[in-house]
Amino acid sequence: MSSRERWTVYPLLFLAIGLAVRAAALPAERFETLAAGTVEAEQIICREIVVTGTDGTVLVHIGRVVGGGGGRIEIKDADGVDAIAVGTRPESRDGVVERFDARGQPVEEYARQDSNLQAD
């Protein structure tokens, strides 16, 4: 094999081996779960964020309003029962703050109406 042939064959051989190893080491599909102790980033883009306790109870849920609309933040107690929610109404762009009782039933709803903050 001449020197010119070696300069063609060996780089192609290493490229083929590298691609084969990469395909075997990194799966083509997306990762469904990432487990990490700490993630530091300047910006995170996602559809929702769920914070859970050690037992799996949902403590904070940040995401879209059920039935459409904008975003919503739900803060729950240690048992996973709604305590406070901040977000938009599904049927409009109006913002609202909701307070719940110990059973998770809505007690008060604060929304801007006629330039005054009023409880519903």
C-alpha positions in Angstrom: 0.0 0.0 0.0 1.4 3.3 -1.0 1.7 6.4 1.3 -1.1 8.1 -0.7 -3.4 5.2 -0.2 -2.7 5.1 3.6 -3.6 8.8 3.9 -7.0 7.9 2.4 -7.8 4.6 4.0 -6.7 5.1 7.6 -8.6 8.4 8.3 -11.8 6.7 6.8 -11.1 3.6 9.0 -10.9 5.8 12.2 -14.0 7.7 11.2 -16.0 4.5 10.7 -14.7 3.1 14.1 -15.5 6.4 15.8 -19.1 6.5 14.4 -19.7 2.9 15.4 -18.5 3.5 19.0 -20.6 6.7 19.2 -23.7 5.0 18.1 -23.2 2.2 20.6 -22.3 4.6 23.5 -25.0 7.3 23.0 -28.5 6.1 22.3 -30.4 8.1 19.6 -33.6 8.5 21.6 -34.2 11.2 24.1 -33.5 10.7 27.8 -36.7 10.4 29.8 -35.2 10.9 33.2 -32.1 12.7 34.4 -30.9 12.2 38.0 -28.5 14.9 39.3 -27.6 16.4 42.6 -27.3 20.0 41.4 -28.0 21.6 38.1 -26.7 25.1 37.5 -27.9 27.0 34.4 -28.5 30.5 33.3 -31.8 29.6 31.7 -34.1 26.6 31.9 -36.8 26.1 29.3 -39.4 23.5 30.1 -43.2 22.8 30.0 -43.6 22.3 33.7 -41.7 22.0 37.0 -42.8 19.7 39.8 -41.2 19.8 43.3 -41.8 16.7 45.4 -41.0 15.7 49.0 -38.9 12.7 49.8 -42.1 10.6 49.9 -43.2 11.7 46.4 -45.8 14.2 47.6 -46.2 17.1 45.2 -45.3 20.3 47.1 -45.1 22.9 44.2 -46.4 22.6 40.7 -45.5 25.2 38.0 -47.1 24.7 34.6 -50.1 25.6 32.4 -53.6 26.2 33.5 -55.8 23.1 33.0 -58.2 23.8 30.1 -55.9 26.3 28.4 -54.9 29.8 29.4 -51.6 30.9 30.7 -49.3 29.7 33.5 -50.1 28.7 37.1 -48.1 28.2 40.3 -49.6 25.9 42.9 -48.1 25.6 46.4 -49.3 22.7 48.5 -48.9 21.7 52.1 -46.8 18.7 53.4 -49.7 16.4 52.6 -50.0 17.6 49.0 -53.2 19.6 49.5 -53.6 22.9 47.7 -52.7 25.9 49.9 -52.2 28.8 47.5 -52.3 29.2 43.7 -51.3 32.1 41.5 -52.0 32.2 37.8 -54.4 33.1 35.0 -58.0 32.1 34.5 -58.6 29.5 31.8 -61.2 31.5 30.0 -59.4 34.9 30.0 -56.0 36.6 30.5 -57.0 37.9 34.0 -54.6 37.1 36.8 -55.9 35.5 40.0 -54.6 34.5 43.5 -56.5 31.7 45.2 -56.4 30.6 48.8 -57.5 27.1 49.9 -58.7 25.6 53.2 -57.2 22.6 54.9 -59.1 20.2 52.6 -57.9 21.9 49.5 -61.2 23.6 48.7 -61.1 27.2 47.4 -61.8 29.8 50.1 -60.9 33.1 48.6 -60.0 34.4 45.2 -58.3 37.7 44.6 -58.5 39.2 41.1 -58.2 42.7 39.7 -61.6 44.1 38.9 -62.3 47.7 38.0 -58.8 48.8 39.0 -59.3 47.5 42.6 -58.0 44.3 44.1 -61.1 42.6 45.4 -61.9 39.2 47.0 -64.5 37.1 45.2 
